[in-house]
Amino acid sequence: MSSDIAAESTAEIKVDPLNVRSGPGLSHEQVGQVHKGESYPVVKQQGNWVQIRMDSKKGWVAKWLVDVTGNVTKAEVTSDVDRLRIRSGPGTSHDILGHMNKGTSYLKLGEQEEWVRIDFKNDEGWVHKDYISVTAVASSASQTEEKIVQVENLNVRENPSLSAEVIDQLDKGVTVKVISEKGNWSNISYNDQEGWVASKFIDESPPDSLNEDKNETDSSEPVQQTKGTVTVQTPILNVRSEGTLGSQVINQVNQGDELTFLQEKEAWYQVKLDNGQTGWVANWLVEKGDVSESSSKKWITLLYNATNIRKGPGTDTAIVGRANMGDQFTVKSHNNQWYEIEYENGTGYVADWIVANSQTDIQQMSKKEEALNNEVIVIDAGHGGRDVGTIGHDNFYEKKLTLKTAQRLAERLRLAGAKVVLTRTGDKYLSLSSRATMSNMKGADAFLSLHYNSFPQSPSVSGIGTYYYHKRDRDFAQTVQRAMIQSTALHNREARYGDYHVIRENSQPALLLELGFLSNPQEAATVRTKDFQEKITKGIAKGVIEYLNK
Ligand SMILES: [Zn+2]
């Protein structure tokens, strides 16, 4: 993701003082300061950060607080000979760092007399001019430009038009690459995705409140009283402008970071970062340090928009209301995978697999799951009624677990925007042909028959597999299989052809999923955990969404 721009360009500092950091981001430690009006050679650029060379060291500054000028042509240095020496400095007295063979190329960073400076394995190296060729790769004009989203929920569209389909939404503060422009529209790329956004909503500088690196030193900010410390428990934790999930992300901190907090409000801590910035972090993603436990009140936070609040603890009970991602509720009790919560002066229930609590990773809040548009998905919980399916080593019935998985998957796909139809919602017998017929009648965009496997002759057999009957469904099968394995890390039994009635007699895209072996004692225990059910349904949903968006 780095866009290396060759040196001989300089960065002129626009603010006083400006922090220099060890890496390209606000979360990297401060390694120095530079001052307004000073100029430094640019080593390279990455995202919205510029690496500059100071006397003896290098460091990163925010691009939006400097002016980069000069020759920003990207050039590559290609060796004309084998075993060309790469030295640590411009002269034969410097150490040899490595060699370049004929035809190998590295990015040019600069030059000095007879020597050319190259980017060698993320460090600098020097090679002699006589043995190389230099080729310009791209001019600054065609360089992809990075910009930052200025508004919340910026629509990304398939084409440069207001009537084009919205394929994603971006958060304020997100960095995108501008590939090209057309009228008032910009063609952008981000996270391997591509689309069009209205150009007026993206800019080179971050939105005002993200502009935190000006570092007003002698500011007369009142001294706030320290209340204790918390330690970050998740790989990346967003620091927000306010104590709500919807508020702006102003910084990020990493797992293990210890933060000083100033106050505690509902499910949030107001923390002070090393750079003096204050912001809010979710209390379920940090652990409080040596301070005595204060509030024993339990909270949950919803992970999805339009989450159903129900009358009782089950998906078959009435919906009493809906709430959105980031909404928080006080927990009254927690039983059988349902939270009883305080809801509109009374009580409501919400399924625990779609909320975050103190143990849940915020990464679950994947917006990408909100990516369907009323596609019809038929979910078939295998077996039912007198057909119990496989009987596990401990007399556990397959039909029970397939229903549970089907219900979770249904809830997840509905939240993603699909129209979900379940072939059965209770412990009911259904013929194989009626299952396939339901798919055909509904004109399903996808049909998934869920099963758990058994091979008692060899209890060590394990893993997840996907079956397709019609060749047209092979890609679908591979996509879902890949996503399930990624999500669960169970043994990969691959996507393969299988002659099963429910997929053979299906005129719609149809798969039969075998989600683990109940005959394997260890795997039988795993697949029944909430954690596995969470992961497997997440994986299936991801695969289906990916397939339907192809
Ligand atoms: Zn089965």
Residues whose N, C-alpha, C, O or C-beta is under 5 A from the ligand:
A	BS01	ZN	G382 G389 H451 Y452
